[in-house]
């Protein structure tokens, strides 16, 4: 699949709207967002699509949307009238290359920030194989705490959809951003939400109007199909709630979006303190539909691209609706009381306590199997938490294996009890907590 994860690692040509017209960022009327000092149009800025010249970032004001007409991208008003031709999407004459994971512009060194100490670009993600055209994709997450350090770093967290086509590779993203970006430069240590669109990994980035948010705010990012005509599709990207209306972005007449991602992306990271102190962000209540009420089977895969301070993705649940993909900023903290435990007919039960950081995910593996025609079962109960897959404190497996898990509560402690039964001795049940 030719997707946007290659943005931090490949040498590519940039593409830009032929008109060269780039709108400035407006302030949000409800929550004031100052654009700060506008960088020169040739300066390097960081978007969810990788480094761009500032002139490659186009702001789409509230009340307008995008529409493809042949190979041109148009700005369209509410009545459907094209008010601006953003031009053909064609290569520019300048080249970007990989430098410690971040592409810089050779002829514009003054706009380039210092080379970061930590890896940059697409850091880690959970991804799904290609689906039938996705009609609805929602994810809920909590705005993390403010990172302890302020080094001018930029962090992006989002759920996104791509079409995966080499010729266009449309991508749509409801994005939570920390730190400076092309739309809200020089605003200090703040979190913002916005929606982004690009038609290929090297095309200009289109962005709505940013809205500032605070830590502990619950967000739900939604990408929704709004129309279809033959092989052309229309989509909107938004955050649930009227406060975020101005950030909404919409595009018509694109290829079907088929590849879902839950992603962490970062730039200008100098050390671990440039990430939130939180262990992770939980991308939860994932809802993917390929038709109204049609939920495809989902099997998420973790892709850990940069792991210099332990960043990683943990797939907690493949349920749809109700999936859960955790994006860790740092190494997963250790637990005590974990390990592998075995049971037999002579020693059929046991228990213990798992202790660790509040919110830490503990994976549970259960196995009970033996001679064909016989019955072997393992049942585990929890006190202080519940299993993710069934939202109860009990889980059991008979003649087979099962994978599940739970989150440690605020106390950081969960007590567990296991009971094994077998119709024929000589076989064992096994439990793993890690």
C-alpha positions as CSV (number, residue, x, y, z in Angstrom):
1,X,0.0,0.0,0.0
2,X,1.3,3.4,-1.0
3,X,0.3,5.4,2.1
4,X,1.3,8.5,4.0
5,X,3.6,6.6,6.5
6,X,6.3,7.1,3.9
7,X,6.3,10.8,4.4
8,X,9.3,10.8,6.9
9,X,11.5,8.4,4.9
10,X,11.2,8.8,1.2
11,X,12.7,11.3,-1.3
12,X,9.9,12.9,-3.1
13,X,8.8,15.8,-5.3
14,X,6.4,18.3,-3.8
15,X,3.2,19.2,-5.6
16,X,1.4,22.5,-5.3
17,X,-1.8,24.2,-6.4
18,X,-1.1,25.8,-9.8
19,X,-2.7,29.1,-8.8
20,X,-0.1,29.6,-6.0
21,X,-2.9,31.2,-4.0
22,X,-2.7,30.4,-0.2
23,X,-5.2,31.9,2.2
24,X,-4.1,33.1,5.6
25,X,-5.5,31.6,8.8
26,X,-8.5,33.3,10.3
27,X,-9.2,33.4,14.0
28,X,-12.0,31.3,15.4
29,X,-14.9,33.4,16.5
30,X,-15.8,31.4,19.6
31,X,-12.4,30.4,20.9
32,X,-9.8,32.9,20.0
33,X,-6.8,31.3,18.2
34,X,-4.1,33.8,17.3
35,X,-2.1,32.9,14.2
36,X,1.0,34.5,15.6
37,X,3.7,35.7,13.4
38,X,3.3,34.4,9.8
39,X,6.3,32.7,8.5
40,X,7.7,33.4,5.1
41,X,6.0,31.4,2.4
42,X,9.2,29.5,1.8
43,X,9.7,28.5,5.5
44,X,9.4,24.8,6.5
45,X,6.3,24.0,8.5
46,X,5.1,20.7,9.8
47,X,1.7,19.2,8.8
48,X,0.1,15.8,9.3
49,X,1.5,15.1,5.8
50,X,5.1,15.9,6.7
51,X,7.2,19.0,6.2
52,X,5.9,21.6,3.7
53,X,6.7,25.1,2.6
54,X,4.3,27.4,4.3
55,X,3.0,28.3,0.8
56,X,2.0,24.7,0.3
57,X,-0.6,24.9,3.2
58,X,-4.0,26.2,2.1
59,X,-6.6,27.3,4.7
60,X,-10.2,26.6,3.9
61,X,-12.5,29.0,5.8
62,X,-15.8,27.8,7.3
63,X,-18.6,27.8,4.7
64,X,-16.5,26.4,1.9
65,X,-15.6,22.9,0.8
66,X,-13.4,21.2,-1.8
67,X,-14.3,19.6,-5.1
68,X,-12.3,17.7,-7.7
69,X,-12.9,18.6,-11.3
70,X,-10.7,16.5,-13.5
71,X,-7.2,17.0,-12.1
72,X,-8.0,20.4,-10.6
73,X,-9.0,21.0,-7.0
74,X,-11.7,23.7,-6.6
75,X,-12.8,25.8,-3.6
76,X,-16.6,25.8,-3.6
77,X,-19.2,27.8,-1.6
78,X,-22.3,26.6,0.1
79,X,-24.3,27.0,-3.1
80,X,-22.0,24.7,-5.0
81,X,-20.3,27.5,-7.0
82,X,-16.6,27.2,-7.6
83,X,-15.0,30.5,-6.3
84,X,-11.4,29.6,-6.6
85,X,-9.4,27.1,-8.8
86,X,-6.6,25.7,-6.6
87,X,-5.0,24.4,-9.7
88,X,-3.6,21.2,-11.1
89,X,-1.8,19.0,-8.7
90,X,1.6,18.7,-10.3
91,X,5.2,18.5,-9.2
92,X,7.3,21.5,-8.3
93,X,10.8,21.9,-9.5
94,X,12.4,21.6,-6.0
95,X,13.2,18.4,-4.2
96,X,13.0,17.3,-0.6
97,X,15.2,14.6,0.8
98,X,15.4,12.5,4.0
99,X,17.6,13.8,6.8
100,X,17.3,11.9,10.0
101,X,13.8,11.1,9.2
102,X,12.7,14.6,8.3
103,X,12.8,16.0,4.7
104,X,14.4,19.4,4.5
105,X,14.5,21.9,1.6
106,X,18.1,22.3,0.4
107,X,17.7,25.9,-0.9
108,X,15.8,27.3,2.1
109,X,18.0,26.5,5.1
110,X,16.8,29.6,7.1
111,X,13.3,28.1,7.4
112,X,14.5,24.7,8.6
113,X,14.6,24.1,12.4
114,X,17.5,22.3,14.0
115,X,17.7,18.5,13.3
116,X,15.8,16.9,16.2
117,X,17.4,14.4,18.6
118,X,14.5,11.9,18.4
119,X,12.9,10.4,15.4
120,X,10.4,12.4,13.4
121,X,7.5,11.7,11.1
122,X,4.9,9.0,11.4
123,X,5.9,7.4,14.7
124,X,3.5,4.5,15.4
125,X,0.0,3.5,14.3
126,X,-2.7,0.8,14.2
127,X,-3.9,0.0,10.7
128,X,-6.5,-2.1,9.0
129,X,-6.3,-3.9,5.7
130,X,-8.3,-2.4,2.9
131,X,-12.0,-2.3,3.6
132,X,-14.9,-1.9,1.3
133,X,-15.5,1.9,0.8
134,X,-15.8,3.2,4.4
135,X,-18.9,5.2,5.0
136,X,-18.3,6.1,8.6
137,X,-15.2,6.1,10.9
138,X,-15.3,7.5,14.4
139,X,-12.8,7.4,17.2
140,X,-12.9,8.9,20.8
141,X,-9.9,10.0,22.7
142,X,-8.9,12.2,25.6
143,X,-6.6,15.2,25.2
144,X,-3.4,14.3,27.0
145,X,-1.6,16.5,29.5
146,X,0.7,19.3,28.3
147,X,4.3,18.0,27.6
148,X,6.7,19.0,30.4
149,X,9.1,20.6,27.9
150,X,8.6,23.3,25.2
151,X,11.1,22.8,22.4
152,X,8.9,24.0,19.6
153,X,7.8,20.4,19.0
154,X,4.7,19.4,17.1
155,X,2.7,16.3,17.9
156,X,-0.3,15.0,15.9
157,X,-2.8,12.4,17.0
158,X,-5.6,11.3,14.7
159,X,-7.8,8.7,13.1
160,X,-7.5,8.9,9.3
161,X,-8.7,7.3,6.1
162,X,-6.7,6.8,2.9
163,X,-7.6,5.5,-0.6
164,X,-4.2,3.9,-1.0
165,X,-4.0,4.7,-4.8
166,X,-0.6,5.5,-6.1
167,X,-2.0,8.1,-8.5
168,X,-3.9,10.1,-5.8
169,X,-3.7,8.7,-2.3
170,X,-6.3,10.9,-0.9
171,X,-6.2,11.1,2.9
172,X,-8.6,12.7,5.4
173,X,-7.9,13.3,9.1
174,X,-9.6,14.7,12.2
175,X,-6.4,15.8,14.0
176,X,-5.5,16.8,17.6
177,X,-2.3,18.9,17.5
178,X,0.1,20.1,20.1
179,X,2.6,22.9,19.5
180,X,3.4,25.0,16.4
181,X,2.0,24.2,13.0
182,X,1.4,26.1,9.7
183,X,-2.0,27.3,10.9
184,X,-1.2,28.4,14.5
185,X,2.5,29.2,14.7
186,X,4.1,30.7,17.8
187,X,1.2,30.1,20.1
188,X,3.1,28.2,22.9
189,X,2.2,25.0,24.6
190,X,-1.4,24.5,23.5
191,X,-3.6,21.7,22.1
192,X,-5.8,22.3,19.0
193,X,-8.2,20.3,16.9
194,X,-8.5,20.7,13.1
195,X,-9.3,18.6,10.1
196,X,-6.9,18.1,7.2
197,X,-7.0,16.8,3.7
198,X,-4.4,16.1,1.0
199,X,-4.7,14.4,-2.4
200,X,-1.2,12.7,-2.4
201,X,1.8,12.5,-0.2
202,X,3.4,15.5,-1.9
203,X,0.4,17.7,-2.7
204,X,-0.5,20.8,-0.8
205,X,-2.2,20.3,2.6
206,X,-5.7,21.7,3.1
207,X,-6.7,22.6,6.6
208,X,-9.8,24.1,8.3
209,X,-10.0,26.6,11.1
210,X,-8.2,25.5,14.3
211,X,-10.0,25.3,17.7
212,X,-8.1,25.3,20.9
213,X,-8.9,22.6,23.5
214,X,-7.6,21.7,26.9
215,X,-6.2,18.5,28.5
216,X,-8.8,16.0,29.7
217,X,-11.3,17.1,27.0
218,X,-13.0,14.1,25.3
219,X,-12.9,14.3,21.5
220,X,-14.6,12.2,18.9
221,X,-13.2,12.5,15.4
222,X,-15.5,11.5,12.6
223,X,-15.0,10.8,8.9
224,X,-18.3,10.3,7.0
225,X,-19.2,9.6,3.5
226,X,-21.8,12.2,2.4
227,X,-22.5,11.2,-1.2
228,X,-21.6,8.9,-4.1
229,X,-21.9,9.2,-7.9
230,X,-20.4,6.2,-9.8
231,X,-16.8,5.8,-8.7
232,X,-16.7,9.3,-7.1
233,X,-17.3,9.8,-3.4
234,X,-17.8,12.8,-1.1
235,X,-16.6,13.0,2.5
236,X,-16.6,15.2,5.6
237,X,-14.1,15.2,8.5
238,X,-15.2,16.8,11.7
239,X,-15.2,16.6,15.5
240,X,-18.4,16.0,17.3
241,X,-19.8,19.1,19.0
242,X,-20.9,22.6,17.8
243,X,-17.8,24.2,19.3
244,X,-15.7,22.5,16.5
245,X,-18.0,23.3,13.5
246,X,-15.6,25.8,12.0
247,X,-12.9,23.1,11.8
248,X,-15.0,20.8,9.6
249,X,-13.6,20.0,6.2
250,X,-15.4,18.5,3.2
251,X,-14.3,17.2,-0.2
252,X,-16.3,15.9,-3.2
253,X,-15.6,13.7,-6.2
254,X,-12.6,11.7,-4.8
255,X,-11.7,8.0,-4.9
256,X,-13.3,5.8,-2.2
257,X,-11.5,5.9,1.2
258,X,-10.7,2.3,2.3
259,X,-7.7,2.3,4.7
260,X,-8.3,3.2,8.3
261,X,-5.5,4.3,10.7
262,X,-5.0,5.4,14.3
263,X,-1.8,7.4,14.4
264,X,0.8,9.3,16.3
265,X,3.0,11.7,14.3
266,X,5.7,14.0,15.7
267,X,8.3,16.6,14.7
268,X,11.2,18.5,16.4
269,X,11.3,16.1,19.3
270,X,14.5,16.7,21.3
271,X,13.9,14.4,24.3
272,X,11.3,12.3,26.1
273,X,9.9,15.4,27.9
274,X,8.6,16.8,24.5
275,X,6.0,14.1,24.7
276,X,3.1,14.2,27.2
277,X,4.0,12.6,30.6
278,X,1.0,10.3,30.1
279,X,1.9,6.7,29.3
280,X,-0.4,6.6,26.2
281,X,-3.5,8.0,24.5
282,X,-6.4,5.6,24.2
283,X,-8.0,5.6,20.8
284,X,-11.3,4.0,21.8
285,X,-14.9,3.4,20.9
286,X,-13.7,2.9,17.3
287,X,-16.7,2.7,15.0
288,X,-16.2,1.6,11.3
289,X,-19.0,1.1,8.9
290,X,-19.1,0.2,5.2
291,X,-22.8,0.9,4.9
292,X,-25.5,2.1,7.4
293,X,-25.2,-0.3,10.3
294,X,-22.8,-2.6,8.4
295,X,-19.8,-3.3,10.6
296,X,-16.9,-5.2,8.8
297,X,-14.7,-7.7,10.6
298,X,-11.7,-5.6,11.9
299,X,-8.3,-7.0,12.7
300,X,-5.9,-4.1,13.6
301,X,-2.2,-4.4,13.1
302,X,0.4,-2.4,15.1
303,X,3.2,-0.6,13.1
304,X,6.0,0.8,15.3
305,X,8.1,2.9,13.0
306,X,10.0,5.1,15.6
307,X,10.7,3.5,19.0
308,X,13.6,5.6,20.4
309,X,11.9,6.1,23.8
310,X,9.6,3.1,23.6
311,X,6.8,4.5,21.5
312,X,4.5,1.7,20.4
313,X,1.0,0.8,19.5
314,X,-0.9,-1.8,21.5
315,X,-4.0,-3.4,19.9
316,X,-6.4,-3.8,22.8
317,X,-9.6,-4.7,21.0
318,X,-10.7,-5.5,17.5
319,X,-14.4,-5.1,18.3
320,X,-16.5,-3.1,15.8
321,X,-18.1,-1.0,17.1
322,X,-16.1,-0.6,20.3
323,X,-12.5,-1.1,19.1
324,X,-9.5,0.1,21.2
325,X,-6.0,1.0,19.9
326,X,-3.5,2.5,22.4
327,X,-0.7,4.8,21.2
328,X,2.1,4.8,23.8
329,X,4.3,7.9,24.1
330,X,6.9,6.0,26.2
331,X,7.9,2.5,27.0
332,X,5.0,0.6,28.6
333,X,5.5,0.7,32.4
334,X,6.3,-2.6,34.1
335,X,3.8,-4.4,36.3
336,X,4.4,-6.6,39.3
337,X,2.5,-9.9,39.9
338,X,2.4,-10.8,36.2
339,X,3.9,-13.9,34.5
340,X,2.7,-17.3,33.4
341,X,0.7,-19.6,35.7
342,X,-0.2,-23.3,35.2
343,X,-2.9,-25.4,36.7
344,X,-3.7,-29.1,36.8
345,X,-6.4,-31.3,38.3
346,X,-4.1,-31.7,41.3
347,X,-3.7,-27.9,41.6
348,X,-6.8,-26.5,39.9
349,X,-6.9,-22.9,41.3
350,X,-4.8,-19.9,42.2
351,X,-4.8,-16.2,42.4
352,X,-2.8,-13.1,42.9
353,X,-2.4,-9.3,42.5
354,X,-1.2,-7.3,39.6
355,X,0.1,-3.8,40.4
356,X,1.3,-1.0,38.2
357,X,0.7,2.4,36.8
358,X,-3.0,3.5,36.8
359,X,-4.4,3.1,33.3
360,X,-1.7,0.6,32.2
361,X,-3.1,-2.1,30.0
362,X,-2.5,-5.7,31.1
363,X,-2.9,-8.4,28.4
364,X,-4.4,-11.7,29.5
365,X,-3.8,-15.0,27.7
366,X,-5.8,-18.1,28.6
367,X,-5.4,-21.7,27.4
368,X,-7.2,-24.9,28.3
369,X,-7.0,-27.8,25.9
370,X,-6.2,-31.5,26.0
371,X,-7.2,-34.9,24.7
372,X,-10.0,-34.8,22.0
373,X,-13.4,-35.7,23.3
374,X,-12.6,-34.4,26.8
375,X,-13.5,-31.0,28.3
376,X,-10.9,-28.5,29.7
377,X,-11.9,-25.1,31.0
378,X,-10.1,-22.1,32.6
379,X,-12.1,-19.4,34.3
380,X,-10.6,-16.1,35.5
381,X,-12.3,-13.4,37.7
382,X,-11.1,-9.9,38.4
383,X,-11.6,-7.6,41.4
384,X,-11.0,-3.9,40.7
385,X,-11.2,-4.0,36.9
386,X,-13.0,-5.7,34.0
387,X,-12.1,-7.5,30.8
388,X,-12.2,-5.2,27.7
389,X,-13.9,-7.7,25.4
390,X,-17.1,-8.2,27.5
391,X,-17.0,-5.4,30.1
392,X,-17.3,-7.9,33.0
393,X,-15.0,-9.1,35.7
394,X,-15.2,-12.7,34.4
395,X,-13.6,-14.5,31.4
396,X,-13.5,-18.2,30.5
397,X,-12.2,-20.5,27.8
398,X,-13.1,-24.1,27.1
399,X,-11.1,-26.4,24.8
400,X,-9.1,-23.7,23.2
401,X,-7.3,-20.4,23.8
402,X,-8.4,-16.8,24.3
403,X,-6.7,-13.4,24.4
404,X,-8.1,-10.4,26.3
405,X,-7.0,-7.8,28.8
406,X,-7.9,-5.1,31.4
407,X,-6.8,-1.7,32.5
408,X,-5.4,-1.0,35.9
409,X,-7.6,1.3,37.9
410,X,-6.7,4.5,39.7
411,X,-5.4,2.4,42.6
412,X,-3.1,0.6,40.3
413,X,-4.1,-2.8,41.7
414,X,-6.2,-5.7,40.5
415,X,-6.8,-9.0,42.2
416,X,-7.4,-12.1,40.1
417,X,-8.6,-15.6,40.7
418,X,-8.2,-18.6,38.3
419,X,-10.1,-21.9,38.4
420,X,-9.2,-24.8,36.1
421,X,-11.3,-28.0,35.4
422,X,-10.5,-31.0,33.3
423,X,-12.4,-34.2,32.6
424,X,-9.1,-36.1,32.3
425,X,-6.0,-35.6,34.4
426,X,-2.5,-35.2,32.9
427,X,-3.2,-32.0,31.1
428,X,-2.6,-28.4,32.2
429,X,-4.3,-25.0,31.9
430,X,-2.3,-21.9,31.4
431,X,-2.8,-18.2,32.2
432,X,-0.5,-15.3,31.3
433,X,-0.6,-11.8,32.6
434,X,1.8,-9.3,31.1
